Amino acid sequence: VAFIATAYIARNLGPKNYGELSYAISFVSIFSFLASFGIDQVLYRDLIKHPEKKDTFLGSAILIRIVTSLITTAICVMAAIALSPKDVSLYLIFIISLTFVCGSFGLFSYEFQAESKSKYPSIFSVAVVILLNLAKILVVYYDKGVIYLAAVILLEPILYSLMYMYLRITMYGSLSRLKVETITVITLIKDSYPLIFATGFFMIYARIDQVMIKNMMGAEYVGLYDAAVRMSEISYFIPNIIVASLFPAIINAKKISEALYYKRIKKLLLTLIGISTGIAIITMLLSEYLTLIIFGSQFLSAVPILQIYVWSNIGASL
């Protein structure tokens, strides 16, 4: 659903305006590791290990997230003023950077995951995705421009936070039960800070290319590059499904013997390499047709980018 909406938006905005929006999203994303502070994985682990203390862990984690999000928003805005070109992308960055604070209550999702109660959050999430992407399509259809699109992007974490708070109250009781303990806050920060660097380096690697292209070549080239990246990433869900499906078999093999464990790991890796290579070859051969069908003739300059970028799927799947 999101990809179809993105293709529609890109076709109607054109490479330049679409590039402005992509650049702003990438610029803000680079700072996201500061807002998340690496807490997500640590919180998920602790909610599974100590379910009796979930109110304390959630309350402490949400407080940390609110504080780090406020600080990150300020840093992101100051960086944009200092480093970003003084054009519409600056306003887009201001709006999208507010998503850090608005998404703080999304941490409630880990409570549902830890207790294997993801059914209702998943149903609500599908509804939110469809609603927001319809909103994006309507913004473009009525020619409201990229500022309104940024406002819809800001609406996303707000809707998710409201959804999780509603489900949390419905299934677990009032939010007043949440607690904040100094020792828990310190423990969460201590356990999560190494993950900040891992997440930070990954986000910089994943997003710095579009920021560099805007500053060195202009917004139009960001739009072309992002279109190629989007088409390349369509197939990302395939290795995810394979790994998720075979994960229990690999865990069980570990319990039986080391030899069987490594045998299954080897088969999994060879399967991923084979599928990713096949997808890369097909995409490279059909790249021009795919670009015309999905993004239109104005994005044909993205074809050589796609032909190169699609080979990164092999490493991504592994």
N, C-alpha and C positions, 0 to 999 in steps of 0.2 A: 504493500500500500504506500509506504513512504517513498519507495523508489519511483513508482508511477507518478506520484505527486511531484517529486524532484524533477523528473523528466519534463513534465508539463510546465513547471515553473521555469526551468532553464530555457525551453523552447520559446516561451513567451517573453522572458526578460532579455534574452540574448546574452552572448558571452560577457559583455562588459558589466551589465547590471548584476547578472548572476555571479560574476567574479567578485564584485564588491561585497555581496552577501557571504560568499564562501570565504573570502579573506577575513571578514569580521568574525565569523564563526571559528576559523582556525586561530586567529589572534587570541581570542578569549580562551579557546581550548588549551592553549599552551600553559595558561596559568591555573588550569583546573586542578592540577595535582596539589597546589597549595591549599585550595579550598577543601578537597577531600581528605588531605593530611594522612592518607594511607590508612584511615580508620576502618574503612568498609570491611576488609578481609579480617582484621583483628576482631571487630565487633561480631561478625558472623561466626567466627571460631568460638568466641567466649559465650555467645548465646547458646551454642550447641553444648559446650562443656559445662556451663553453669546456668541452666534454665531457671533455677530458683532466684537468681540475681538479675533477671532480665530487665526489670524496671530501673535498677541502678545503672546497668550498662547502657541502656537506651537513653536514659536521662542525661548521663554524663557525656555520651557520644554526641548527642544532639546539641548540647551546650558547646562542646568543642567545635562542631561543624558550623554553628551560627557565628562564633567568634572568628574562626579562620575564614569563613566566607565573607564576612564584612571586611576583614583585612585584605583579602585577595581582590575583592571588588575595587577597593581603593588603589591597590598596586596596579591592577589591570588598567584602570582609567588613567592613572598618572603615566604609565608606560605608553598608552595610546597617544596621549597628548605630546609626549616627548619624542616618540619614534614613528607614529603612524602618519601617513600623508593627511593633510588637512582637507579632507573631502567628506563625502557622505559616509564613508566607512567609519569615520570617527564617531558619528552619531549612532551607527549600528553597533559599534563596540560598546558604547555607553549603555545601550538598551540590553544587549545580550549578556553583558557582565553581571547584570542584576539576577541572572538565573542562579548564580552561586548561592545567594542568600535564600531565594525562593524555593530552592530544592533541598533545604536542610532536613525537612521532615521525611524525605524519601528514605531515610535510614530505617524507617519502620518496615520496609520491605524485607529486611534481613530477619526480622522476627518471624514473619510468615514462612520464609524459606527454612529457617532453623527448625521449625515445628512441622515442616512438610504440609503447610496449609496455603499453598500458592494458587489454589484454584480460583478463588474469588478475586484476589489481586490481578491474576492473569486476565480474567474476563473484563475487569475494569480497564486494565491496560490496553487491551485490544480496542475497547470503546474509545479511550482517550486518543490512541493513535489514529483511528479512523476520523474522529471529530476534528482533530488538529490539522490533519492533512487535507480534509475537506475545506477547512477554514483557509489554509494556504492557497488552495486552488481558487477559492472564491475571491481572495485578495487579488490574485493575478488576473482572474477573469474580469473583475471590475476595475482593473488597471490602477490599483491603489499604491503600487510601488514597494520598494524594499524596506522602508521604515515600518510599514504595516506588517510585512513579513517578519521582521525582527520582533514586533510586538506579539505575534502569534508564537514565535519561538520562546519568548519570555513567559507566555501563558502556560507552556507545557509543564515546567516544574511546579508551577502553582497548582495546576489541576492534579498532578500526581501527589503532591503533598496533601491536598485536601482529601483525595481519594484514600490515601493510606491512613490519615487521621480518622476519617469516618469509619473505615474498616477496623481500625485498632480499637476505637471506642465501642463499636458494635460487638466485636468478638472478645475483647479483653477488658473492657471497662474504661473508666474515665482516665484522661491524660494526667490528672492530678496525682495518680499513683506513681508517676515517674519521679525518680530521685536523682540527686546529684551528690556524689561523694568525692571529696578531694583526692583520696587515695586511688579511687577508680579512674578519675581524670588523669592523674599522674601515670598510672599503669597503662592506660590506653595510649597515651602519648609516647611513653617509653617503648611500648611494643610496636607502635605503628611508624615511628620516624624513619626506620630503614626503608620501609616501603615507599616513603615519599620520594626518595631518590630514584628507585626503580620506575615508579609511575611517572615521575618528572622527566626522566630521560626518554621514556617511551613516547610521552605526549609531545615533547619537543621534536623527536625524530619524526613522528607521524604528521605534525602540523607545520613545521618550520618551512617546508618547501613552498607552501602557498603564500606564506608571509614574505618570503624572499622574492618570489616571483612578482608579487604586487609592487614591492619597493624597487625592483630592478627592471621590470618590463611593463607593468601596468595591469589594470583589473581585467582586461579582456583575456589576457593569457592565463590569469588565475581561473577564469570561467572555463576555458578550454581544458586546462590541466585537471580541474576538478571533475569535469564531465568524463574524462578518461579514467580517473580514479574510481568514480561511481560505477562505471561499466565494468571495470576490473573486479570490483568488490561484490558484484552481484552474486557470485558463486561462493562467497565466504561461508554461507550457511551449510554447504555440503560437507566440508570436513568437520564442522561443529557437530552435525547430526551423527556422522560416523563415529567420532570420538566418544560422544555422549552414549551412543548405543553400545559400543564395545567396552566402555570403561568398567562395568561390572565384571565382564569376562576376564579382563586383565587383572583386576583386584583379586578375583577368585584364583587365578593362576598363581599369583604370588603366594597364596596360602598352600598350594599344592607342591610346587617346586620352582626353584630359580630358573631351571632350564625351560620349563613351560612358559614362565613369565616372560623371559627374554624372547622366546620364539614368537609369542603373541605380539609383543612390542614390535618386533621386526616385521611381522606381517602387516601390522597396522601402519607402520611408517612406509612400507613399500606400496600399500594400497593408496595412502594419501599422495605419495609422489606420483603414482600412475594416474590417478584421477586428476590431480592438479595440472600435470603435464598435458593430459588430453584436453582439458578445458582451455589451457593456454594456447595450444595449437589451433583448436577450433576458433577461439576468439581472434587470434592473430589473422587467420585466413578470412574470417567474416567481419573483421573490424569495421570496414567501410560501410557495409550493409547495416550492421548493428548501430553505428553512429547515425546514419541517415534515418533509420526507423525510430530510434529512441529520442535523439536530440535534434535532428533536422540538419539541413545542409549548412547552416551557419556554424555548425560545430565540426565540420569535416577536418579542420586543421588539428583536431584532437586525435585523429586516427594513428599517426606515428607514435604519439605518446602512449596510447592504449596498447599498441603492439609491443612496446617495451615493458610498460608497467605491469601487464598481465602476468609476466613471468615471476613477479614477486609473490604471486599466490602460492607457489611451491613452498617458499620459505615460511609464509604466513600460516599455511596449513600444518607444517611441521611444528 
